[in-house]
Amino acid sequence: MGAPVSGGKRKAYVDADAFPRKRRAPAEAPDWTSLHPDITNLIAERLLAEDVTEYMRFRSVCSHWRTSTATPRDATLADRRFHPRGWVALRDGNGVRPVEDAAITFFHTATSRICRLSLPVFQGHRIVGITDGLLILLDTRAAVIRVVHPFTGVVVELPELATFVHCVFSKQKSVTMDSIVWMNATVCVASPSSIAVVVWFPNMPVVICAQPGGKGWKIIHTRIQFSNTLPFNGGLYGVTRLGRQLVRVYPHDPVANLVVAQVPKELGHPERCIYFLVESMGAMLVAVLHRAAGHIDDSLTHSSGLISPARSSRRDLPCISGNSIYLPKPGEHPVRVYSLDDGSLESTVTVRQSQDIRKGVLPTSVRPFTLADHLATYCRHREWTRGLMFHEYCYLRPTWSELWQRIAAQDSEVSIPRLRGTESELKEKELPNLFSYARTQSEAVGAVLTA
């Protein structure tokens, strides 16, 4: 068929095939592998500022992008850019510990992404702390501390703890194996090329630290115990148990003043208040909970509860109230939410759950758990390590014999190997003066424990 040609009084027809249309050549797909290294690095840096896993996905696209950017497998774990910040570890609430599962579920608080990782390194270990997403493990047989990056698989090993336990703990009558089992640990940055692990113990007013490749554990603080601590900007800060002082635990400077701030007297006496150190939007805050009135002051800034930013997304996190502080605390209302907007304080548990807690009824899990339940458990290390949900097991009744037997069996897995060599031989190795400490501090430790 021909196509009509307009013009004049007559309509003529021409053969359309006689004048074929020129077809456009298909556009070539852009070669992203030829992206300029400067642009590649700029994109990578922005992704890294958001989340290290996004950075790792970016590098996995092609070999050019991978060679143009720095590897996140930092063997020292000292570069905080590559720490999995924003990722929190969740528990299933079924009483199964991460070490038994050999896997752990992570939740990203900014993007709501969930990732379950299989970690065979858990076998024979106990999780004693989490800092910036880094897992701190205790080898239950060798008493060695290891720090693991769950997404890159990098493992950094610290010196063994057996020397410290035998030289110091064995000299203190009031300290039991429970203090070792429930030690607290956090990862700090010692230098651009090294991390440090800081450890402190229940009922033992001493803080120790060590670095990878060091001779052993060094005592950095004595006669001090904390009611609350917070890792912040590569360091560690705490609130003293017997006062209203905010102290810098690490980095340790023997000359500088340990106290960095005082909680104003107007905010309440320590005996009538609970202090919570929290981090929000790059700042460190102290939230003061008054026991009697249930009122919270948060006016002291820049000096563990969980604070929710005002920009919390209702679409991504509908069960989290924005501009609020979530306070996990044992009681009939184990998790309460304080609104910074109107000063209201409400419980996250149901009336039935609150009654069961008061009566000592063995919990029957109401599933699915809310995100607030999971985050509150993450802030309470004992329940989290045991695989229990805090809002259900904030009180462990003596009548729950089966549960207590299981907990005792878990705690008994931790053992301290014997020291090889005599005391004089160990002294010759110039260990961190632990024997001297044990002799001179025994009376002081007893006095502090009594107080």
Secondary structure by P-SEA (a helix, b strand, c coil): cbbbbbcccbbbbcccccccccccccccccccccccaaaaaaaaaaaaaccaaaaaaaaaccaaaaaaccccccccccccccccccbbbbbcccccccccccbbbbbbccccbbbbbbbccccccccccccccbbbbbcccccbbbbbccccbbbbbcccaaaaaaaccccccccccccccbbbbbbbbccccbbbbbbbbcccccccccccccccccccccccccccccccccbbbbbbccccccccccccccccccccccccccccccccbbbbbbbcccbbbbbbbcccccccccccccccbbbbcccccccccccccccbbbbbbcccccbbbbbcccbbbbbcccaaaaaaaaacccccccccccaaaaaaaaacaaaaaacccccccccccccaaaaaaaaaaaaacbbbbbbcccaaaaaaacccaaaaaaaacaaaaaaaaac
